[in-house]
Amino acid sequence: MNDIYPIQEIRSLFPALCRLHNGNKAVYLDGPGGSQVVATAITAMTNYMRRGVANTHGKFPSSEETEALIESAKAALGDLLACAPNEIAFGANATSNMFAVSRALSRSWNPGDEIVVSEMDHHSHIDTWILSARDRGIVVRHLPVDPKALTLDLSDLDAIVNAKTRLVAVGYASNAVGTINDVARISRRCREVGALLSVDAVHIAPHKAIDMDAIGADMLFCSVYKFFGGHIGIAAIRKNVFEALDTYRLHPAPSTAPGKLETGTQSHEAIASIVPAVDFIAGLGT
């Protein structure tokens, strides 16, 4: 078993696991709070900053290197999430991305429309949509939780997700109890009524291969610091949805995806950690 999954070798790749506290090896149990960072990602972040940082769109080496860094990071994330690199936008964290997308998407909602959120989701993927619905006067319905099985109760799915539904927001996996939800089933119902599906993949990203096509997600959110990299959030949005998104942006900002969602200067040093983090996951095998 150790030859298949060499746990000590894997642990040696994480400098934080060498820390001592009161003479004892530190143990990190706050999984929902984030993962520790793999050494190769730490090196990539420091190397980027040591070489000289620069913003994009400049005609000098450090600016061009930053643009190449972003391009390679999005290509790696495209492999990780099974989407196109130009369907990926960066932001401060998943919550910030959810706020930005929910605010933009809600501008197309009208009285009489409805959205559906899950009672199992993290508040970042509930409150962001509920607040946008409140501002637009939209009805919010809920997918309930079976308190004994700790799973979503989908017995009334066809009634809850109906012809008035514009969006369903559901977590792929619970960060509290670990339940993996049947996102594909919910997606099929969304397709039947013409609703969009937003998926919170923050907690599942380091644990299970993600395929946006297979689960039928129109939007998917995750955070690199939950899968062994730096603090930056990821929004993966299908091209047709992304292009139609009426984002809040400054006048000079691009009107096309993905730049229309990426406000201001990004955390380029955190972006530098993405390729090593994805490579580490890929190196673990299936």
N, C-alpha and C positions, 0 to 999 in steps of 0.2 A: 504493500500500500504506500509506503514511504517513497518507493521509486516512482510511483505514479504521481504522487502529490508530495513533493519534498518540502515539508512544512518548515524545517529549520533553515533550509536554503532560502525559502521565500521570506521568512522572518528577517533574515540577514540583510535583505534589500531595503529595510525600513529603519532608518537611523533612530527614529523615536522609540523603537522597541529596545534600544540599548540604554535608555534613560533609567537612572536609579532614583527612587524616592524613599528617603529614610533608610537607605541601605538595601532596599528591595527593588527588583525589577518592576518597572511601571506596567500596569495593565490598563488598557483603554477600552471602556465598556460603553461609551456613549456613541453607539452606532448612528442613531438619528442625527447626532451633532456633527458627523463627518468622519471620514476615514483619515488615517495617517498617510503621509506622503512618501511615495517610493523615491529612492535615492536618485534615480535617473531624472525624475521630474524636478527635484530640487536643484540638481546640477544644471539642467536646461534653463531654469529660471535665473539662477545666478549668472550663468554664462551670457544670457541675453543682456542683463544689466551691466555686466563687466565690459561688454563690447561697445557700449554706448547706445542709449535708447533714443528713439525718434518716432515721431508720428508718421502717419501714412501720407502719400501723395507728394512726397519730396523727391527731388532729383539728386539724391546723394545716397551713398551706400547704406547707412544705417536705416534710412527710411525704406529703401527697397528691400532690405533684409526683414524689416518688420512686416511688410506686405507679403513677402514669401512665407514668413512664419505663420501669418493668419491663413494663407492659402493652404499650407500643409496641414494645419490644425483642422480646418474644415474638411479636408479630404479624409483625414483619420476619423473624424466624427461621422462622416458620411458612411464609412465602413462599419463603424460601431452601431449606428442606428438604422442602417439600410435606407438612406435617403441621399439626395444629391447635395453636394457641398454648398450650392447656392440657395439651398433651403434652410440653411443654418444661420442663426444670428446669435451674437454674444451680448451679454448683459451682466450687471453686477452680481446677480444670483437668480435662482429660479423664481423666487417670489417677485422680484422686480420685473422680470420678463412676463410673468403672469399678469401683473398689474398693467403693463404696457399693452399687451395683446388684448386683454379683456376690455380695457378702455377703448381701444381702437375698434374692436369687433362690435362692441355694443352700439356704436354710432349708426349701425345699419339695422338695429332692432326697432320695432314699432309696437305701440300698444296692442295687446292681444297676443303677442309672442310670449313664449315660455322658455326657460332653461331648466336643466336638471343637474343637480350636484349630488355627490355621494355623502352619506353620513359617516363614511369610513375615512374620508380624505383628510390630509393635513389642512390646516386653516389657510395656508397659502393658496391652495387650489379650491377652496370653498369661498372664503371671504372675498377674494378678488373678483370672482364672478358675481357673487351676491351683491356686492357694493355697486358694480356696474349695472346690474339689473334694477337695483333700487333707484339709481339715478335716471333710468329710462322708463320706470314704471312697469317693469316686466315681472311676470309671475315666476316664482322659483319653486320647483318641485324637488323632492328628495328621493334618492334610492336608499331604502332603509337597510339596516344591518340586522342580521339574525344574531341576537346576543348570545345564543348558546353555541352556534357553530363558528361565530366570528367571521362570517362571510356576508357578502351582499345578498339580500333577498331579492331575487329577480323574478319572483312569481308574478308580479304585476307590471313587468317591464313594458309590455305593449300598451298599457293604459297610461303609465307615467311618461313614457316617451311617445308622443303622439304628433298629429299633424301640425300642432302649434309650436312644437319644440324647435328651437333654433340651434341649441347647443347642449351637449351633454359633457360634463366634466367628471372624470373618474380617475382614481389612482390605479396604477398597474399593480402596485404592492403597498400594503400598509406599513408605515414607518413605526407603528405602535405594536402591532401583533404579527406582522409578517405575512398576512394573507395575500396570496396572488389572485387577483380578480380576473374573471372571464371577460376580458376587454373585447375580444373578438366577437363574442355574442352580442355585447352592447353595441358594437360597431355595426353589426348586421341590421339591428333595429334602427340605428341612426340612418343608415342608407335607405331603408324602407320609407322613412318619413322626410328625408332630405335635411337632416340635422347634421351639424358638425360635431366631431368628437375630439375633445381635448384630454390628453393623457398626462398625468403626473408620473414620470418614470424616475424620480429622484432616488427613491429607495431601492429600486430594482436594478439600476444601471450596473452596479458592481457584481451582481449575483447571477444574472441571466442574460443570454443573448437577446437583443431587441431587434425586431423587424417591423418597421412602421407599416409596411404593406400588409404583412401577415395579420397584424392586429387591427388594421384599418384606422389608424390614427391620422387625423388631419393636422393636429398640433401635438407636440410632445415636448415636455420640459424635463431637464435634469441639470445637475450641478457637478462640475469637475471635481470639486473638493469632496464629493461623496464617492468618487472612484479613483482615489490615490493621487490626485493632482492639486493644483492651486485653486484659489477662490475665484471662480467665475461661473456664470450661469449660461445654459444653452437653451435656445428655443429652436426646435426643428418644426418647420411649417411647410406644408405642401405648397408647391409653386402657385397653383391657381388661387389658393386661399391667401397666400402671402401677397401676391400682386394686387388682390382686391382689398387688402387690409388698409383702412384709412387711419394711418398712424399719426400721432402727435409728433411733430418734428420741427426743427428750425428751418428757416428758409433755405440756407445753403445745402441742407442735407439731401441725399438722393431720394428720388420718388419711387425708386425701384427696389425690389428685394435683393439681398437682405439688408442693405444699408439703410433703408427707410425705418428700420427698427433699432439700429445701433446708434444711439444718441451719444454724441461726444466722443472723447478719447477712451478707448478700451483699455483693459488691464493687460497690456501686451506681455508682461512678465508671467502672468498667470496663463495666458494663451500658450506661452512657450512650454508649459508643463503638459499640454494635452497629448501631443504625439507620444512622449515617453509613457504617459499613463495608459493610453490605448494600447501601445506596444506591450506593456506589462500584462494587461488583461489578455491580449492575444497570445502571449507566451505561455500562459497557464494552460492552454488547450481547452478542450470541451469536457 
